[in-house]
């Protein structure tokens, strides 16, 4: 994965979350759970690192903003 950009954590309440999971489905479920609570910039794909098990997914959260009600 690319390095985390300073802008993504420039202020209190901003967070970068990296999910490691056995498969795409699990990673996306975790992302959706985060998105139900906070404003989240969603990832549309996972990454497989050669030589490492499973997949990785990175999403960006703004803990200062609650997610919009469904």
PyMOL Python script that loads the backbone (N, CA, C, O; Angstrom):
from pymol import cmd

cmd.read_pdbstr("""\
ATOM      1  N   UNK A   1       0.838  -1.172   0.000  1.00  0.00           N
ATOM      2  CA  UNK A   1       0.000   0.000   0.000  1.00  0.00           C
ATOM      3  C   UNK A   1       0.883   1.235   0.000  1.00  0.00           C
ATOM      4  O   UNK A   1       2.024   1.210   0.461  1.00  0.00           O
ATOM      5  N   UNK A   2       0.333   2.300  -0.522  1.00  0.00           N
ATOM      6  CA  UNK A   2       1.060   3.565  -0.549  1.00  0.00           C
ATOM      7  C   UNK A   2       1.167   4.134   0.868  1.00  0.00           C
ATOM      8  O   UNK A   2       0.357   3.799   1.732  1.00  0.00           O
ATOM      9  N   UNK A   3       2.159   4.989   1.108  1.00  0.00           N
ATOM     10  CA  UNK A   3       2.260   5.639   2.426  1.00  0.00           C
ATOM     11  C   UNK A   3       1.025   6.497   2.704  1.00  0.00           C
ATOM     12  O   UNK A   3       0.361   6.966   1.780  1.00  0.00           O
ATOM     13  N   UNK A   4       0.735   6.691   3.973  1.00  0.00           N
ATOM     14  CA  UNK A   4      -0.392   7.531   4.376  1.00  0.00           C
ATOM     15  C   UNK A   4      -0.020   8.989   4.131  1.00  0.00           C
ATOM     16  O   UNK A   4       1.072   9.429   4.491  1.00  0.00           O
ATOM     17  N   UNK A   5      -0.932   9.730   3.519  1.00  0.00           N
ATOM     18  CA  UNK A   5      -0.739  11.138   3.207  1.00  0.00           C
ATOM     19  C   UNK A   5      -0.976  11.973   4.471  1.00  0.00           C
ATOM     20  O   UNK A   5      -1.920  11.717   5.219  1.00  0.00           O
ATOM     21  N   UNK A   6      -0.118  12.967   4.704  1.00  0.00           N
ATOM     22  CA  UNK A   6      -0.263  13.835   5.886  1.00  0.00           C
ATOM     23  C   UNK A   6      -1.652  14.455   5.990  1.00  0.00           C
ATOM     24  O   UNK A   6      -2.163  14.635   7.095  1.00  0.00           O
ATOM     25  N   UNK A   7      -2.267  14.783   4.862  1.00  0.00           N
ATOM     26  CA  UNK A   7      -3.580  15.428   4.872  1.00  0.00           C
ATOM     27  C   UNK A   7      -4.655  14.530   5.495  1.00  0.00           C
ATOM     28  O   UNK A   7      -5.637  15.027   6.047  1.00  0.00           O
ATOM     29  N   UNK A   8      -4.471  13.219   5.406  1.00  0.00           N
ATOM     30  CA  UNK A   8      -5.476  12.298   5.928  1.00  0.00           C
ATOM     31  C   UNK A   8      -5.500  12.242   7.451  1.00  0.00           C
ATOM     32  O   UNK A   8      -6.462  11.744   8.038  1.00  0.00           O
ATOM     33  N   UNK A   9      -4.452  12.746   8.094  1.00  0.00           N
ATOM     34  CA  UNK A   9      -4.403  12.752   9.559  1.00  0.00           C
ATOM     35  C   UNK A   9      -3.967  14.117  10.085  1.00  0.00           C
ATOM     36  O   UNK A   9      -3.357  14.214  11.150  1.00  0.00           O
ATOM     37  N   UNK A  10      -4.282  15.162   9.337  1.00  0.00           N
ATOM     38  CA  UNK A  10      -3.804  16.510   9.653  1.00  0.00           C
ATOM     39  C   UNK A  10      -4.477  17.131  10.870  1.00  0.00           C
ATOM     40  O   UNK A  10      -3.936  18.069  11.454  1.00  0.00           O
ATOM     41  N   UNK A  11      -5.637  16.632  11.263  1.00  0.00           N
ATOM     42  CA  UNK A  11      -6.379  17.219  12.378  1.00  0.00           C
ATOM     43  C   UNK A  11      -6.887  16.128  13.303  1.00  0.00           C
ATOM     44  O   UNK A  11      -7.081  14.992  12.870  1.00  0.00           O
ATOM     45  N   UNK A  12      -7.107  16.457  14.576  1.00  0.00           N
ATOM     46  CA  UNK A  12      -7.734  15.484  15.473  1.00  0.00           C
ATOM     47  C   UNK A  12      -9.100  15.073  14.920  1.00  0.00           C
ATOM     48  O   UNK A  12      -9.856  15.910  14.428  1.00  0.00           O
ATOM     49  N   UNK A  13      -9.400  13.811  15.004  1.00  0.00           N
ATOM     50  CA  UNK A  13     -10.681  13.305  14.510  1.00  0.00           C
ATOM     51  C   UNK A  13     -10.592  12.675  13.138  1.00  0.00           C
ATOM     52  O   UNK A  13     -11.542  12.024  12.704  1.00  0.00           O
ATOM     53  N   UNK A  14      -9.475  12.848  12.435  1.00  0.00           N
ATOM     54  CA  UNK A  14      -9.287  12.189  11.150  1.00  0.00           C
ATOM     55  C   UNK A  14      -8.476  10.922  11.373  1.00  0.00           C
ATOM     56  O   UNK A  14      -7.523  10.920  12.152  1.00  0.00           O
ATOM     57  N   UNK A  15      -8.852   9.840  10.689  1.00  0.00           N
ATOM     58  CA  UNK A  15      -8.162   8.572  10.904  1.00  0.00           C
ATOM     59  C   UNK A  15      -8.058   7.788   9.608  1.00  0.00           C
ATOM     60  O   UNK A  15      -8.912   7.883   8.726  1.00  0.00           O
ATOM     61  N   UNK A  16      -7.007   7.026   9.521  1.00  0.00           N
ATOM     62  CA  UNK A  16      -6.826   6.078   8.429  1.00  0.00           C
ATOM     63  C   UNK A  16      -6.929   4.695   9.054  1.00  0.00           C
ATOM     64  O   UNK A  16      -6.233   4.393  10.024  1.00  0.00           O
ATOM     65  N   UNK A  17      -7.790   3.862   8.503  1.00  0.00           N
ATOM     66  CA  UNK A  17      -7.976   2.520   9.022  1.00  0.00           C
ATOM     67  C   UNK A  17      -7.555   1.530   7.950  1.00  0.00           C
ATOM     68  O   UNK A  17      -8.059   1.565   6.827  1.00  0.00           O
ATOM     69  N   UNK A  18      -6.639   0.655   8.298  1.00  0.00           N
ATOM     70  CA  UNK A  18      -6.236  -0.412   7.395  1.00  0.00           C
ATOM     71  C   UNK A  18      -6.786  -1.721   7.942  1.00  0.00           C
ATOM     72  O   UNK A  18      -6.558  -2.073   9.099  1.00  0.00           O
ATOM     73  N   UNK A  19      -7.507  -2.428   7.097  1.00  0.00           N
ATOM     74  CA  UNK A  19      -8.123  -3.693   7.468  1.00  0.00           C
ATOM     75  C   UNK A  19      -7.341  -4.813   6.796  1.00  0.00           C
ATOM     76  O   UNK A  19      -7.096  -4.772   5.591  1.00  0.00           O
ATOM     77  N   UNK A  20      -6.960  -5.791   7.565  1.00  0.00           N
ATOM     78  CA  UNK A  20      -6.374  -7.011   7.019  1.00  0.00           C
ATOM     79  C   UNK A  20      -7.391  -8.118   7.250  1.00  0.00           C
ATOM     80  O   UNK A  20      -7.862  -8.307   8.371  1.00  0.00           O
ATOM     81  N   UNK A  21      -7.731  -8.847   6.198  1.00  0.00           N
ATOM     82  CA  UNK A  21      -8.755  -9.881   6.298  1.00  0.00           C
ATOM     83  C   UNK A  21      -8.399 -11.059   5.399  1.00  0.00           C
ATOM     84  O   UNK A  21      -7.551 -10.950   4.513  1.00  0.00           O
ATOM     85  N   UNK A  22      -9.052 -12.169   5.640  1.00  0.00           N
ATOM     86  CA  UNK A  22      -8.795 -13.370   4.853  1.00  0.00           C
ATOM     87  C   UNK A  22      -9.289 -13.232   3.417  1.00  0.00           C
ATOM     88  O   UNK A  22      -8.731 -13.836   2.500  1.00  0.00           O
ATOM     89  N   UNK A  23     -10.350 -12.425   3.224  1.00  0.00           N
ATOM     90  CA  UNK A  23     -10.931 -12.319   1.887  1.00  0.00           C
ATOM     91  C   UNK A  23     -11.575 -10.958   1.679  1.00  0.00           C
ATOM     92  O   UNK A  23     -11.766 -10.195   2.626  1.00  0.00           O
ATOM     93  N   UNK A  24     -11.908 -10.664   0.423  1.00  0.00           N
ATOM     94  CA  UNK A  24     -12.525  -9.377   0.070  1.00  0.00           C
ATOM     95  C   UNK A  24     -13.824  -9.140   0.833  1.00  0.00           C
ATOM     96  O   UNK A  24     -14.050  -8.053   1.364  1.00  0.00           O
ATOM     97  N   UNK A  25     -14.674 -10.159   0.886  1.00  0.00           N
ATOM     98  CA  UNK A  25     -15.985  -9.998   1.522  1.00  0.00           C
ATOM     99  C   UNK A  25     -15.844  -9.542   2.973  1.00  0.00           C
ATOM    100  O   UNK A  25     -16.553  -8.636   3.411  1.00  0.00           O
ATOM    101  N   UNK A  26     -14.945 -10.158   3.706  1.00  0.00           N
ATOM    102  CA  UNK A  26     -14.749  -9.790   5.109  1.00  0.00           C
ATOM    103  C   UNK A  26     -14.244  -8.358   5.236  1.00  0.00           C
ATOM    104  O   UNK A  26     -14.725  -7.603   6.081  1.00  0.00           O
ATOM    105  N   UNK A  27     -13.285  -7.982   4.408  1.00  0.00           N
ATOM    106  CA  UNK A  27     -12.742  -6.621   4.453  1.00  0.00           C
ATOM    107  C   UNK A  27     -13.826  -5.582   4.179  1.00  0.00           C
ATOM    108  O   UNK A  27     -13.884  -4.553   4.853  1.00  0.00           O
ATOM    109  N   UNK A  28     -14.679  -5.844   3.196  1.00  0.00           N
ATOM    110  CA  UNK A  28     -15.732  -4.882   2.865  1.00  0.00           C
ATOM    111  C   UNK A  28     -16.813  -4.822   3.939  1.00  0.00           C
ATOM    112  O   UNK A  28     -17.405  -3.764   4.151  1.00  0.00           O
ATOM    113  N   UNK A  29     -17.082  -5.929   4.618  1.00  0.00           N
ATOM    114  CA  UNK A  29     -18.050  -5.910   5.725  1.00  0.00           C
ATOM    115  C   UNK A  29     -17.533  -5.031   6.860  1.00  0.00           C
ATOM    116  O   UNK A  29     -18.291  -4.249   7.435  1.00  0.00           O
ATOM    117  N   UNK A  30     -16.250  -5.154   7.182  1.00  0.00           N
ATOM    118  CA  UNK A  30     -15.667  -4.308   8.235  1.00  0.00           C
ATOM    119  C   UNK A  30     -15.771  -2.838   7.834  1.00  0.00           C
ATOM    120  O   UNK A  30     -16.132  -1.996   8.656  1.00  0.00           O
ATOM    121  N   UNK A  31     -15.460  -2.527   6.584  1.00  0.00           N
ATOM    122  CA  UNK A  31     -15.562  -1.152   6.103  1.00  0.00           C
ATOM    123  C   UNK A  31     -16.993  -0.625   6.229  1.00  0.00           C
ATOM    124  O   UNK A  31     -17.205   0.509   6.656  1.00  0.00           O
ATOM    125  N   UNK A  32     -17.957  -1.438   5.862  1.00  0.00           N
ATOM    126  CA  UNK A  32     -19.358  -1.017   5.959  1.00  0.00           C
ATOM    127  C   UNK A  32     -19.767  -0.770   7.409  1.00  0.00           C
ATOM    128  O   UNK A  32     -20.524   0.161   7.685  1.00  0.00           O
ATOM    129  N   UNK A  33     -19.281  -1.580   8.327  1.00  0.00           N
ATOM    130  CA  UNK A  33     -19.579  -1.355   9.752  1.00  0.00           C
ATOM    131  C   UNK A  33     -19.040  -0.013  10.220  1.00  0.00           C
ATOM    132  O   UNK A  33     -19.718   0.704  10.956  1.00  0.00           O
ATOM    133  N   UNK A  34     -17.830   0.333   9.801  1.00  0.00           N
ATOM    134  CA  UNK A  34     -17.267   1.646  10.136  1.00  0.00           C
ATOM    135  C   UNK A  34     -18.109   2.768   9.524  1.00  0.00           C
ATOM    136  O   UNK A  34     -18.341   3.796  10.161  1.00  0.00           O
ATOM    137  N   UNK A  35     -18.560   2.566   8.294  1.00  0.00           N
ATOM    138  CA  UNK A  35     -19.307   3.597   7.577  1.00  0.00           C
ATOM    139  C   UNK A  35     -20.698   3.825   8.164  1.00  0.00           C
ATOM    140  O   UNK A  35     -21.298   4.873   7.925  1.00  0.00           O
ATOM    141  N   UNK A  36     -21.218   2.870   8.923  1.00  0.00           N
ATOM    142  CA  UNK A  36     -22.523   3.084   9.552  1.00  0.00           C
ATOM    143  C   UNK A  36     -22.439   4.050  10.722  1.00  0.00           C
ATOM    144  O   UNK A  36     -23.452   4.586  11.173  1.00  0.00           O
ATOM    145  N   UNK A  37     -21.230   4.266  11.206  1.00  0.00           N
ATOM    146  CA  UNK A  37     -21.061   5.117  12.387  1.00  0.00           C
ATOM    147  C   UNK A  37     -20.451   6.485  12.081  1.00  0.00           C
ATOM    148  O   UNK A  37     -20.852   7.489  12.669  1.00  0.00           O
ATOM    149  N   UNK A  38     -19.477   6.527  11.157  1.00  0.00           N
ATOM    150  CA  UNK A  38     -18.766   7.772  10.862  1.00  0.00           C
ATOM    151  C   UNK A  38     -18.722   8.051   9.369  1.00  0.00           C
ATOM    152  O   UNK A  38     -18.890   7.151   8.547  1.00  0.00           O
ATOM    153  N   UNK A  39     -18.494   9.309   9.037  1.00  0.00           N
ATOM    154  CA  UNK A  39     -18.276   9.682   7.640  1.00  0.00           C
ATOM    155  C   UNK A  39     -17.015   8.958   7.177  1.00  0.00           C
ATOM    156  O   UNK A  39     -15.960   9.066   7.803  1.00  0.00           O
ATOM    157  N   UNK A  40     -17.134   8.227   6.085  1.00  0.00           N
ATOM    158  CA  UNK A  40     -16.043   7.367   5.635  1.00  0.00           C
ATOM    159  C   UNK A  40     -15.844   7.491   4.138  1.00  0.00           C
ATOM    160  O   UNK A  40     -16.803   7.424   3.369  1.00  0.00           O
ATOM    161  N   UNK A  41     -14.603   7.673   3.726  1.00  0.00           N
ATOM    162  CA  UNK A  41     -14.255   7.592   2.307  1.00  0.00           C
ATOM    163  C   UNK A  41     -13.993   6.117   2.034  1.00  0.00           C
ATOM    164  O   UNK A  41     -12.995   5.556   2.484  1.00  0.00           O
ATOM    165  N   UNK A  42     -14.902   5.504   1.293  1.00  0.00           N
ATOM    166  CA  UNK A  42     -14.868   4.063   1.089  1.00  0.00           C
ATOM    167  C   UNK A  42     -13.863   3.644   0.028  1.00  0.00           C
ATOM    168  O   UNK A  42     -13.658   4.339  -0.967  1.00  0.00           O
ATOM    169  N   UNK A  43     -13.246   2.505   0.259  1.00  0.00           N
ATOM    170  CA  UNK A  43     -12.370   1.896  -0.743  1.00  0.00           C
ATOM    171  C   UNK A  43     -13.234   1.049  -1.673  1.00  0.00           C
ATOM    172  O   UNK A  43     -14.235   0.475  -1.244  1.00  0.00           O
ATOM    173  N   UNK A  44     -12.852   0.973  -2.933  1.00  0.00           N
ATOM    174  CA  UNK A  44     -13.628   0.165  -3.876  1.00  0.00           C
ATOM    175  C   UNK A  44     -12.928  -1.135  -4.250  1.00  0.00           C
ATOM    176  O   UNK A  44     -13.454  -1.938  -5.020  1.00  0.00           O
ATOM    177  N   UNK A  45     -11.723  -1.335  -3.690  1.00  0.00           N
ATOM    178  CA  UNK A  45     -11.013  -2.583  -3.970  1.00  0.00           C
ATOM    179  C   UNK A  45     -10.071  -2.902  -2.816  1.00  0.00           C
ATOM    180  O   UNK A  45      -9.719  -2.032  -2.020  1.00  0.00           O
ATOM    181  N   UNK A  46      -9.681  -4.146  -2.747  1.00  0.00           N
ATOM    182  CA  UNK A  46      -8.685  -4.577  -1.779  1.00  0.00           C
ATOM    183  C   UNK A  46      -7.348  -4.751  -2.501  1.00  0.00           C
ATOM    184  O   UNK A  46      -7.272  -4.707  -3.729  1.00  0.00           O
ATOM    185  N   UNK A  47      -6.309  -4.947  -1.709  1.00  0.00           N
ATOM    186  CA  UNK A  47      -4.963  -5.130  -2.253  1.00  0.00           C
ATOM    187  C   UNK A  47      -4.412  -6.443  -1.706  1.00  0.00           C
ATOM    188  O   UNK A  47      -4.558  -6.748  -0.522  1.00  0.00           O
ATOM    189  N   UNK A  48      -3.787  -7.200  -2.571  1.00  0.00           N
ATOM    190  CA  UNK A  48      -3.069  -8.415  -2.151  1.00  0.00           C
ATOM    191  C   UNK A  48      -1.581  -8.133  -2.245  1.00  0.00           C
ATOM    192  O   UNK A  48      -1.075  -7.785  -3.312  1.00  0.00           O
ATOM    193  N   UNK A  49      -0.882  -8.283  -1.132  1.00  0.00           N
ATOM    194  CA  UNK A  49       0.560  -8.077  -1.097  1.00  0.00           C
ATOM    195  C   UNK A  49       1.241  -9.419  -1.345  1.00  0.00           C
ATOM    196  O   UNK A  49       0.966 -10.387  -0.636  1.00  0.00           O
ATOM    197  N   UNK A  50       2.124  -9.494  -2.337  1.00  0.00           N
ATOM    198  CA  UNK A  50       2.821 -10.760  -2.602  1.00  0.00           C
ATOM    199  C   UNK A  50       3.555 -11.265  -1.361  1.00  0.00           C
ATOM    200  O   UNK A  50       4.266 -10.517  -0.691  1.00  0.00           O
ATOM    201  N   UNK A  51       3.366 -12.537  -1.077  1.00  0.00           N
ATOM    202  CA  UNK A  51       4.032 -13.154   0.065  1.00  0.00           C
ATOM    203  C   UNK A  51       3.329 -12.962   1.396  1.00  0.00           C
ATOM    204  O   UNK A  51       3.764 -13.520   2.403  1.00  0.00           O
ATOM    205  N   UNK A  52       2.235 -12.173   1.427  1.00  0.00           N
ATOM    206  CA  UNK A  52       1.483 -11.960   2.663  1.00  0.00           C
ATOM    207  C   UNK A  52       0.107 -12.603   2.531  1.00  0.00           C
ATOM    208  O   UNK A  52      -0.475 -12.610   1.446  1.00  0.00           O
ATOM    209  N   UNK A  53      -0.416 -13.145   3.633  1.00  0.00           N
ATOM    210  CA  UNK A  53      -1.733 -13.789   3.556  1.00  0.00           C
ATOM    211  C   UNK A  53      -2.867 -12.773   3.459  1.00  0.00           C
ATOM    212  O   UNK A  53      -2.734 -11.637   3.913  1.00  0.00           O
ATOM    213  N   UNK A  54      -3.970 -13.187   2.871  1.00  0.00           N
ATOM    214  CA  UNK A  54      -5.189 -12.384   2.852  1.00  0.00           C
ATOM    215  C   UNK A  54      -5.104 -11.129   2.003  1.00  0.00           C
ATOM    216  O   UNK A  54      -4.269 -11.004   1.107  1.00  0.00           O
ATOM    217  N   UNK A  55      -6.003 -10.202   2.319  1.00  0.00           N
ATOM    218  CA  UNK A  55      -6.122  -8.941   1.578  1.00  0.00           C
ATOM    219  C   UNK A  55      -6.053  -7.774   2.558  1.00  0.00           C
ATOM    220  O   UNK A  55      -6.217  -7.945   3.766  1.00  0.00           O
ATOM    221  N   UNK A  56      -5.812  -6.607   2.018  1.00  0.00           N
ATOM    222  CA  UNK A  56      -5.788  -5.376   2.817  1.00  0.00           C
ATOM    223  C   UNK A  56      -6.699  -4.355   2.144  1.00  0.00           C
ATOM    224  O   UNK A  56      -6.871  -4.339   0.925  1.00  0.00           O
ATOM    225  N   UNK A  57      -7.272  -3.508   2.987  1.00  0.00           N
ATOM    226  CA  UNK A  57      -8.159  -2.449   2.513  1.00  0.00           C
ATOM    227  C   UNK A  57      -7.893  -1.230   3.384  1.00  0.00           C
ATOM    228  O   UNK A  57      -7.730  -1.359   4.597  1.00  0.00           O
ATOM    229  N   UNK A  58      -7.849  -0.068   2.789  1.00  0.00           N
ATOM    230  CA  UNK A  58      -7.625   1.170   3.548  1.00  0.00           C
ATOM    231  C   UNK A  58      -8.818   2.091   3.317  1.00  0.00           C
ATOM    232  O   UNK A  58      -9.229   2.315   2.178  1.00  0.00           O
ATOM    233  N   UNK A  59      -9.371   2.623   4.405  1.00  0.00           N
ATOM    234  CA  UNK A  59     -10.428   3.625   4.289  1.00  0.00           C
ATOM    235  C   UNK A  59     -10.106   4.778   5.226  1.00  0.00           C
ATOM    236  O   UNK A  59      -9.308   4.641   6.153  1.00  0.00           O
ATOM    237  N   UNK A  60     -10.733   5.899   4.971  1.00  0.00           N
ATOM    238  CA  UNK A  60     -10.445   7.137   5.692  1.00  0.00           C
ATOM    239  C   UNK A  60     -11.697   7.564   6.439  1.00  0.00           C
ATOM    240  O   UNK A  60     -12.778   7.644   5.855  1.00  0.00           O
ATOM    241  N   UNK A  61     -11.551   7.841   7.737  1.00  0.00           N
ATOM    242  CA  UNK A  61     -12.678   8.209   8.579  1.00  0.00           C
ATOM    243  C   UNK A  61     -12.548   9.626   9.091  1.00  0.00           C
ATOM    244  O   UNK A  61     -11.451  10.118   9.358  1.00  0.00           O
ATOM    245  N   UNK A  62     -13.691  10.266   9.221  1.00  0.00           N
ATOM    246  CA  UNK A  62     -13.775  11.551   9.887  1.00  0.00           C
ATOM    247  C   UNK A  62     -14.648  11.344  11.114  1.00  0.00           C
ATOM    248  O   UNK A  62     -15.876  11.366  11.027  1.00  0.00           O
ATOM    249  N   UNK A  63     -14.004  11.143  12.254  1.00  0.00           N
ATOM    250  CA  UNK A  63     -14.728  10.849  13.484  1.00  0.00           C
ATOM    251  C   UNK A  63     -15.510  12.045  14.007  1.00  0.00           C
ATOM    252  O   UNK A  63     -16.324  11.906  14.920  1.00  0.00           O
ATOM    253  N   UNK A  64     -15.266  13.218  13.433  1.00  0.00           N
ATOM    254  CA  UNK A  64     -15.988  14.427  13.847  1.00  0.00           C
ATOM    255  C   UNK A  64     -17.385  14.456  13.252  1.00  0.00           C
ATOM    256  O   UNK A  64     -18.236  15.213  13.719  1.00  0.00           O
ATOM    257  N   UNK A  65     -17.636  13.648  12.232  1.00  0.00           N
ATOM    258  CA  UNK A  65     -18.937  13.638  11.552  1.00  0.00           C
ATOM    259  C   UNK A  65     -19.583  12.281  11.670  1.00  0.00           C
ATOM    260  O   UNK A  65     -19.022  11.274  11.238  1.00  0.00           O
ATOM    261  N   UNK A  66     -20.756  12.255  12.250  1.00  0.00           N
ATOM    262  CA  UNK A  66     -21.509  10.999  12.313  1.00  0.00           C
ATOM    263  C   UNK A  66     -22.030  10.682  10.915  1.00  0.00           C
ATOM    264  O   UNK A  66     -22.269  11.584  10.111  1.00  0.00           O
ATOM    265  N   UNK A  67     -22.201   9.412  10.637  1.00  0.00           N
ATOM    266  CA  UNK A  67     -22.741   8.994   9.346  1.00  0.00           C
ATOM    267  C   UNK A  67     -24.186   9.473   9.222  1.00  0.00           C
ATOM    268  O   UNK A  67     -24.902   9.598  10.215  1.00  0.00           O
ATOM    269  N   UNK A  68     -24.594   9.734   7.999  1.00  0.00           N
ATOM    270  CA  UNK A  68     -25.977  10.148   7.740  1.00  0.00           C
ATOM    271  C   UNK A  68     -26.900   8.987   8.071  1.00  0.00           C
ATOM    272  O   UNK A  68     -26.577   7.841   7.761  1.00  0.00           O
ATOM    273  N   UNK A  69     -28.040   9.256   8.691  1.00  0.00           N
ATOM    274  CA  UNK A  69     -28.978   8.163   8.993  1.00  0.00           C
ATOM    275  C   UNK A  69     -29.447   7.501   7.710  1.00  0.00           C
ATOM    276  O   UNK A  69     -29.635   8.148   6.680  1.00  0.00           O
ATOM    277  N   UNK A  70     -29.630   6.182   7.806  1.00  0.00           N
ATOM    278  CA  UNK A  70     -30.069   5.418   6.624  1.00  0.00           C
ATOM    279  C   UNK A  70     -31.546   5.574   6.391  1.00  0.00           C
ATOM    280  O   UNK A  70     -32.086   5.002   5.444  1.00  0.00           O
TER     281      UNK A  70
END
""", "prot")
cmd.dss("prot")
cmd.show_as("cartoon", "prot")
cmd.util.cbc("prot")
cmd.orient("prot")
